[in-house]
Amino acid sequence: MKPNPISPTIPLDQDGVHHGFLKLPYSRDDSAWGSVMIPLTVIQNGTGKTALLTGANHGDEYEGPVALQELAYTTRAEDVTGRLIIVPYFNTPAFQAATRTSPIDRGNLNRAFPGRADGTVTEKIADYFQRILLPMADVAVDFHSGGKTLDFVPFAAAHILEDKVMQDACYAAMRAFNAPYSVQLLEIDSDGMYDTAVEEMGKVLVTTELGGGGSASARSNAIAKKGLRNVLIHFGILQGDMQIDPTVSLGMPDGDCFVFSEGDGLFEVMRDLGDPVQAGEVVARIWPRDRTGQAPVDYRARRSGILISRHFPGLIKVGDCVAVIGAVEG
Ligand SMILES: [Zn+2]
């Protein structure tokens, strides 16, 4: 197998705090021998578990980058037992362009796994995590939000897995993250996801959806920071007491949780995030974008539960996700 072209500018396995980059050669018009420089901090102290911490897997999601920048800046080696590998801007080209996918190759990093050492820039990043960084990790925390086109109630999530021992470990880590909502997540499109790569390697995964709309709030950033610290305490990497607050447990048992648009137009949301909804209730409607005097098209919840996600922009297109309903458990 071809070696991956990425090289770290700092040691990955030495005690202390090291700030540097993952350097990915990228020859282009404005820089013949240029590189994509992915910011990286490694903090190690003795032996213990390794946490691989990533934000901006999608470049327009900001709670993870904020929480991880602070963690990298404030954590001292003596605070750690084991190792933190901190990558606040997982898809750095996308992050720097404030877009979901990479402006270099349009790569969606969360659909690029396991990646290719001789592929596109995005595939090379995926391959480096798949073959070099993930094997070092015991737990991976990958922060997401809705980006520019979706908004979410703040939740930590874990997937339903065939390996129930692994599933229990992931659920325990999700509960340690302790976001206001905890969701057993059904993926509609799991091929190529980082989540799938982590789980197939037998590593604990915690993922989140903490907000959206292409920005972050003081509240959503605080949820990210608290959850991150809690998870690191749960794995014995940081010391201290976990801060545990009430959480609402939700499930996504089937595709009826999702409502999709079948037309273009002016988006009118009829329920807000966190609102309870009944099956058959109108959660949104779409008005014509080019005329008056026509009825809107109603979009109804296909199951009862809580509105956990919604389309964010004021205009909507055919095929867009209108809303997601989470099922209340127990
Ligand atoms: Zn995302």
Residues whose N, C-alpha, C, O or C-beta is under 5 A from the ligand:
A	BS01	ZN	H58 E61 H144 S145
